[in-house]
Amino acid sequence: MQLVIDIGNTRIKAALFQKDQLLEFLVFKDYREVLESALFKNNQPIKNCIVASVVDDIDAFIDELAKKVNVLVFTSETPLPIKNLYKTISTLGSDRLAAAVGGEFLFPGQDILIIDAGTCIKYNFVNENKEYIGGAISPGLQMRFKALNTFTSRLPLVEVDLNFDSLIGVDTKGSILSGVEMGAIAEVKGFIDEYKLISPNLKLLITGGDVNFFEKRLKNSIFADSYLILKGLNRILNYNIKEA
């Protein structure tokens, strides 16, 4: 059994895998909660663990975790089952690369656009030759709402409304919802259309915390997988175990 840990900007996600099969998904608030969880108290036969993080200062957590299980820390130097052609590899977020690996695993030998809709909306392109090229990063829904509130004097902080679908806002809240939600949808659709000019047979995947919001609003044929990054990390772990 293997443990995959993805440390994001807002939460820690983890999953237990048996080879390629996801057995259990968990969410934690902090490092201590992970270390004190039932993962390590029920004598579960966890042999290996991979940790990916988009935040710094995880050394103390890794040291404690390594006392419980064999740990692989995912970095820009970690061997991958795909070729990374990104020009600044050391600055590439582990979540973007893991999503790319997960996408290529699901659709091998095809051009793929993976959209990760979370704190940021990240676009990642992998070609049919198993080469990660790059993509784009833009603010996610919550970041857009918070920016309007933070950088203006009078605009209120508005939350995501899953039922909102009006192009024209008839009051301030509605105008913000239209600008943020309809604007984000238009952005994603626009990116998809542009990528399809490059690759007409493009495969589309979407993941991330806001996957449900976007999935039901996109008319394109798109494959949604909330666990894509975790699956990608598990594949990277399996690849490194075989290479060792």
C-alpha positions in Angstrom: 0.0 0.0 0.0 1.2 3.5 -0.8 0.4 7.0 0.6 0.2 10.1 -1.6 0.2 13.5 0.1 -0.4 16.8 -1.8 0.2 19.9 0.2 -1.7 22.8 -1.4 -2.2 26.5 -0.6 -5.4 25.9 1.4 -5.4 22.3 2.5 -3.5 19.0 2.6 -5.0 16.2 0.5 -3.9 12.5 0.8 -4.8 9.2 -0.6 -4.1 5.5 -0.1 -3.3 3.5 -3.2 -2.9 -0.2 -3.9 -0.8 -0.1 -7.1 -3.0 2.1 -9.4 -6.2 1.8 -7.4 -7.3 4.6 -5.2 -8.6 3.1 -1.9 -9.2 6.1 0.3 -9.2 9.9 0.0 -8.5 12.1 3.0 -8.3 15.9 3.7 -6.3 17.4 6.6 -6.0 20.9 8.0 -2.3 20.8 9.0 0.8 18.6 9.3 0.1 17.5 12.9 -3.3 16.2 11.9 -1.6 14.1 9.2 1.0 12.6 11.6 -1.6 11.9 14.3 -4.2 10.4 11.9 -5.4 6.8 11.8 -3.1 6.3 8.8 -0.4 5.4 11.2 -2.4 4.0 14.1 -4.2 1.0 12.5 -1.1 -0.9 11.4 -1.9 -0.2 7.8 0.9 -1.7 5.6 2.0 1.6 4.1 5.4 0.9 2.5 6.1 4.1 0.5 4.9 7.7 0.4 5.3 10.6 -2.0 4.9 14.2 -0.8 4.3 17.1 -3.1 4.0 20.7 -1.9 3.4 24.1 -3.4 4.4 25.7 -0.1 7.8 26.0 1.6 9.0 25.0 5.1 7.9 21.3 5.1 11.3 19.9 6.3 10.2 19.3 9.9 7.0 17.5 8.6 9.1 15.4 6.2 11.5 14.4 9.1 8.6 13.2 11.2 6.9 11.4 8.4 10.1 9.6 7.5 10.1 8.0 10.9 6.9 6.2 9.9 7.3 5.4 6.2 9.7 5.6 3.3 9.3 9.1 1.8 10.0 10.4 -1.6 9.7 14.2 -1.8 8.6 15.3 -5.2 11.0 18.0 -6.6 12.1 19.2 -10.0 14.8 16.6 -9.9 12.5 13.6 -9.4 12.5 11.2 -12.4 9.3 11.2 -14.4 7.4 8.9 -16.8 7.0 11.9 -19.2 9.5 14.3 -20.6 9.5 17.8 -19.0 10.2 20.6 -21.6 9.3 23.5 -19.3 12.1 26.1 -19.6 12.2 26.9 -15.9 11.8 23.5 -14.4 12.8 24.6 -10.8 9.8 27.1 -10.7 7.2 24.6 -12.0 4.6 23.8 -9.4 4.5 20.1 -8.4 0.7 20.2 -8.7 0.9 21.2 -12.4 3.4 18.5 -13.2 1.5 15.8 -11.3 -1.7 16.7 -13.1 0.1 16.4 -16.4 1.5 13.0 -15.4 -2.0 11.9 -14.3 -3.5 13.1 -17.6 -1.0 11.3 -19.7 -1.6 8.1 -17.8 -5.4 8.3 -18.5 -5.0 9.2 -22.2 -1.6 7.9 -23.4 -0.4 8.9 -26.9 -2.7 11.9 -27.2 -2.6 15.7 -26.9 -4.1 16.6 -23.6 -5.1 19.9 -22.0 -5.5 19.5 -18.2 -7.3 22.3 -16.4 -6.8 22.5 -12.6 -9.5 24.8 -11.2 -8.5 25.6 -7.6 -6.9 28.5 -5.9 -5.5 29.3 -9.3 -6.8 28.1 -12.6 -3.9 26.3 -14.2 -3.7 25.0 -17.8 -1.2 22.3 -18.6 -0.5 20.8 -22.0 1.0 17.4 -22.7 1.5 16.3 -26.3 1.1 12.9 -27.9 4.9 12.3 -27.5 4.6 12.3 -23.6 6.2 15.8 -23.5 5.0 18.4 -21.0 5.2 21.7 -22.8 3.7 24.2 -20.3 0.4 26.2 -20.2 -1.0 29.2 -18.2 -1.9 30.3 -14.7 -4.7 32.7 -13.8 -6.6 33.6 -10.6 -9.2 31.1 -9.4 -12.7 32.0 -8.4 -12.1 32.8 -4.7 -9.0 34.9 -5.6 -11.0 36.9 -8.1 -13.8 37.6 -5.5 -11.2 38.6 -2.8 -9.3 40.8 -5.2 -12.4 42.9 -6.0 -13.1 43.3 -2.3 -9.4 44.0 -1.3 -8.5 46.5 -4.0 -11.6 48.6 -3.9 -13.3 50.7 -1.3 -16.9 49.7 -1.7 -17.2 46.3 -3.4 -18.4 43.6 -1.0 -16.8 40.2 -0.7 -19.1 37.8 -2.6 -19.0 34.0 -2.4 -19.4 31.6 -5.2 -23.0 31.0 -6.2 -23.4 27.6 -7.9 -26.8 28.5 -9.2 -26.0 31.9 -10.7 -26.2 31.9 -14.5 -27.1 35.4 -15.5 -24.9 37.4 -17.9 -26.3 40.7 -16.8 -26.1 41.6 -13.1 -29.0 43.8 -12.1 -27.4 44.8 -8.7 -23.8 45.0 -7.4 -23.7 41.4 -6.1 -25.1 40.1 -9.3 -22.6 42.2 -11.3 -19.7 40.8 -9.3 -21.0 37.3 -9.7 -21.4 37.8 -13.5 -17.9 39.3 -13.8 -16.2 36.6 -11.8 -18.2 33.5 -12.6 -19.2 34.2 -16.2 -15.8 35.7 -16.8 -14.0 32.6 -15.6 -16.2 30.4 -17.7 -15.5 32.5 -20.8 -11.8 32.4 -20.0 -11.8 28.6 -19.8 -13.9 28.2 -23.0 -11.6 30.6 -24.8 -8.5 28.7 -23.8 -10.1 25.4 -24.9 -11.0 26.9 -28.3 -7.4 28.2 -28.8 -5.8 24.9 -27.9 -8.2 23.1 -30.3 -6.7 25.3 -33.1 -3.4 23.7 -32.2 -4.8 20.2 -31.7 -8.2 19.5 -33.2 -8.3 16.0 -31.5 -7.4 17.4 -28.1 -8.4 15.5 -25.0 -9.8 17.7 -22.2 -9.5 17.0 -18.5 -10.5 19.1 -15.5 -9.7 18.7 -11.8 -9.3 20.8 -8.7 -11.6 22.1 -5.9 -13.9 24.0 -8.3 -14.2 21.1 -10.8 -18.0 20.7 -10.2 -18.6 24.4 -10.9 -16.9 24.3 -14.3 -17.8 20.8 -15.4 -21.5 21.5 -15.6 -21.0 24.8 -17.3 -18.7 23.7 -20.1 -20.4 22.3 -23.1 -17.2 20.8 -24.5 -16.6 17.1 -24.1 -14.5 17.2 -21.0 -13.4 14.5 -18.6 -13.6 15.4 -14.9 -11.4 13.7 -12.2 -11.2 15.3 -8.8 -8.3 13.0 -7.9 -6.1 13.5 -11.0 -3.2 15.1 -9.1 -3.1 12.4 -6.5 -3.2 9.8 -9.3 -0.4 11.5 -11.0 1.7 11.6 -7.9 1.0 7.9 -7.3 2.2 7.1 -10.9 5.4 9.1 -10.2 5.9 7.1 -7.0 5.4 3.8 -8.9 7.8 4.9 -11.6 10.5 5.7 -9.1 10.0 2.5 -7.2 10.5 0.6 -10.4 13.5 2.7 -11.3 15.2 2.1 -7.9 
